[in-house]
Amino acid sequence: MSGEPASAPGRLRLAIFDCDGTLVDSQHAIVSAMASAWRSCGLPEPEPHAVRRIVGLSVLDAVARLLPEGPPDLHLTLAERYKTAFRDSRLRGELEEPLFPGIAAAIEDLDAEGVLLGIATGKSRRGLLSTLERHGLRSRFVTLQTADDCAGKPDPDMVLRAMSETGAGAGDTVVIGDTTYDMGMARSAAVGAVGVAWGYHEPEELAAAGAQAICRTCGEVPGAVRRLLQPMGTRT
């Protein structure tokens, strides 16, 4: 088991994880569904690299960034066709969203220490629940914030709602994510920010966007979270 608890008894501490690129490697599924949506509208498929750059945003925001010259009604159509393609892939049993090695153990570690766990993601609630249930992680998380109910990243809405649901304060909350959108969300909500190096944005970008720690492996996450959740005056 990892180290001593990060705070005094009774203090609520909250770690909010991103999903795609932080918990699961969903890039191939996302790139494939975007390509399908574009083809269905008679458009050239977007470059995979460009798609990976927008992972983490809500679907509509992601589509608008990928096709900035497109009119709003086309963005809406593409977003709906992306969702359909992703859902159909799941129903056919073709969806691949493997956990990153070691992330389940990191989650278990934090949970065992009494840290409340949450998720803030651009996924739909249905998609998120399917992913968590497939990997046996649903019971670990006490608050789930998705693009269905909240403003998309980097708006702080997801973090603020998670804190409201759990009772944790800003000084007792940390966001863990792989994109600059996650870091921007954390910064806007005035909470801690941990970047992870195995996702879809580079560590240097995460640091520039406000990450207070960068984890190179999943095993480093509990320690980074623990350090940021230490009471003020005891951090090293």
C-alpha positions in Angstrom: 0.0 0.0 0.0 1.3 3.5 -0.8 2.4 5.8 2.0 0.5 7.7 4.7 -2.8 9.5 4.1 -2.4 12.9 2.7 -4.4 14.8 5.3 -6.1 14.9 8.7 -8.9 12.6 9.5 -12.3 13.8 8.3 -11.0 16.0 5.6 -12.7 15.3 2.2 -10.2 14.9 -0.6 -11.2 14.5 -4.3 -9.3 13.2 -7.3 -11.0 13.8 -10.6 -9.8 11.7 -13.5 -10.2 12.3 -17.2 -11.2 9.2 -19.1 -10.0 9.0 -22.7 -6.2 9.2 -22.8 -5.9 9.0 -19.0 -7.8 5.9 -17.9 -8.3 4.2 -21.2 -6.5 4.3 -24.6 -9.5 5.0 -26.9 -7.6 6.8 -29.7 -8.2 4.1 -32.3 -11.9 4.0 -31.6 -12.3 7.8 -31.7 -10.3 8.2 -34.9 -12.3 5.4 -36.5 -15.7 6.9 -35.5 -14.7 10.4 -36.7 -13.6 9.0 -40.0 -16.9 7.2 -40.3 -18.8 10.4 -39.6 -16.8 12.4 -42.1 -17.3 9.7 -44.8 -21.0 9.6 -44.2 -21.2 13.3 -45.1 -19.0 13.0 -48.2 -16.0 14.6 -46.6 -12.4 13.6 -46.7 -11.4 11.8 -43.4 -9.7 14.0 -40.9 -6.1 13.3 -40.1 -5.6 10.9 -37.2 -3.2 13.3 -35.5 -5.7 16.1 -35.7 -8.4 13.9 -34.1 -6.0 12.8 -31.3 -5.5 16.5 -30.5 -9.1 17.1 -29.8 -9.7 14.1 -27.6 -11.2 15.3 -24.3 -13.5 18.0 -25.7 -17.2 17.5 -26.0 -18.1 15.9 -29.4 -19.6 19.1 -30.8 -16.6 21.2 -29.8 -14.3 18.6 -31.2 -16.1 18.5 -34.6 -16.1 22.3 -34.8 -12.3 22.4 -34.2 -11.7 19.7 -36.8 -13.9 21.5 -39.4 -13.8 25.2 -38.5 -15.1 26.3 -41.9 -18.2 24.1 -41.6 -21.6 25.6 -40.8 -23.2 24.8 -37.4 -25.8 22.5 -38.9 -23.0 20.4 -40.5 -21.2 20.3 -37.1 -24.4 19.0 -35.5 -24.8 16.3 -38.1 -21.2 15.2 -37.8 -21.5 15.0 -34.0 -24.6 12.8 -34.2 -23.0 10.5 -36.8 -19.9 10.2 -34.7 -22.0 9.2 -31.7 -23.8 6.7 -33.9 -20.6 5.2 -35.3 -19.1 4.9 -31.8 -22.2 3.3 -30.4 -22.5 0.8 -33.3 -18.9 -0.2 -32.8 -19.7 -0.9 -29.1 -22.8 -2.9 -30.0 -20.9 -5.0 -32.5 -18.3 -5.8 -29.8 -15.5 -4.1 -31.9 -14.8 -1.2 -29.5 -11.3 -1.3 -28.0 -10.7 0.9 -25.0 -8.0 -0.9 -23.0 -7.0 0.4 -19.6 -3.5 1.9 -19.5 -1.2 -0.5 -17.6 -1.2 0.2 -13.9 -4.0 2.7 -13.8 -6.4 0.3 -12.1 -3.9 -0.2 -9.3 -3.4 3.6 -8.9 -7.2 4.0 -8.6 -7.3 1.3 -6.0 -4.5 2.9 -4.1 -6.2 6.3 -3.8 -9.5 4.7 -3.0 -7.9 2.7 -0.2 -6.5 5.9 1.3 -10.0 7.4 1.5 -9.6 9.8 -1.4 -12.9 10.4 -3.2 -12.7 9.6 -6.9 -14.5 11.2 -9.7 -14.4 11.5 -13.5 -14.8 14.5 -15.8 -15.0 13.5 -19.5 -16.1 14.6 -22.9 -17.8 11.2 -23.3 -21.5 10.7 -23.0 -22.8 9.3 -19.7 -23.9 6.1 -21.5 -20.4 5.7 -23.1 -18.6 6.4 -19.8 -20.8 3.9 -17.8 -20.2 1.3 -20.5 -16.4 1.8 -20.3 -16.3 1.7 -16.5 -18.5 -1.3 -16.2 -16.5 -3.2 -18.8 -13.4 -2.7 -16.7 -15.1 -3.2 -13.3 -14.4 0.3 -12.1 -17.9 1.8 -11.8 -18.0 1.3 -8.0 -14.8 3.2 -7.5 -16.1 6.6 -8.6 -18.5 8.7 -6.5 -19.1 11.5 -9.0 -19.3 11.3 -12.8 -19.4 14.5 -14.9 -20.0 14.1 -18.6 -20.6 16.3 -21.7 -24.3 15.3 -21.4 -24.8 17.4 -18.3 -22.0 20.0 -18.1 -20.2 22.6 -20.1 -17.2 21.1 -22.0 -13.6 21.4 -21.0 -11.7 23.7 -20.4 -14.8 25.3 -18.7 -14.6 24.5 -14.9 -18.2 23.3 -14.8 -17.4 19.6 -14.4 -15.0 20.2 -11.5 -17.3 22.6 -9.8 -20.2 20.2 -10.0 -18.0 17.3 -8.7 -16.9 19.4 -5.7 -20.5 20.3 -5.0 -21.7 16.7 -5.1 -18.9 15.5 -2.8 -18.4 18.4 -0.5 -14.7 18.7 -1.3 -13.2 22.2 -1.4 -10.9 23.6 -4.2 -7.8 23.2 -2.0 -8.7 19.5 -1.5 -9.3 18.7 -5.2 -7.0 17.5 -7.9 -7.6 16.9 -11.6 -5.6 14.2 -13.4 -5.6 14.3 -17.2 -3.6 14.0 -20.4 -4.6 17.2 -22.3 -4.2 20.9 -22.0 -8.0 21.0 -21.8 -7.8 19.1 -18.5 -5.2 21.4 -17.2 -7.1 24.5 -18.2 -10.2 23.1 -16.5 -8.3 22.6 -13.3 -6.8 26.1 -13.5 -10.1 27.7 -14.1 -11.6 25.9 -11.1 -8.5 26.8 -8.9 -7.8 23.1 -8.1 -4.6 21.0 -8.3 -3.5 19.7 -11.7 -1.6 16.5 -12.5 -0.7 15.8 -16.1 0.0 12.3 -17.4 2.5 11.6 -20.2 0.9 8.6 -21.8 -2.0 10.4 -23.4 -2.6 12.6 -26.4 -0.8 15.9 -25.5 2.9 16.3 -24.8 4.2 16.7 -21.3 5.7 20.1 -22.2 2.3 21.3 -23.3 0.7 20.1 -20.0 3.3 21.9 -18.0 2.8 25.1 -19.9 -1.0 24.8 -19.4 -0.6 24.6 -15.7 0.2 21.0 -14.6 1.8 21.1 -11.2 3.2 17.6 -11.6 3.8 15.3 -14.6 3.5 11.5 -14.2 5.5 9.4 -16.6 3.9 6.1 -15.4 0.5 5.2 -13.8 2.3 4.2 -10.7 3.4 7.8 -10.1 -0.2 9.1 -9.9 -1.0 8.3 -6.3 2.1 10.0 -5.0 1.6 13.1 -7.2 -2.0 13.4 -6.0 -1.0 12.8 -2.4 1.6 15.6 -2.5 -0.9 18.1 -4.0 -3.5 17.2 -1.4 -1.2 17.7 1.6 -2.4 20.5 3.8 -0.9 23.9 3.0 2.4 24.4 4.9 3.3 20.7 4.8 3.9 20.3 1.1 7.5 19.6 0.0 
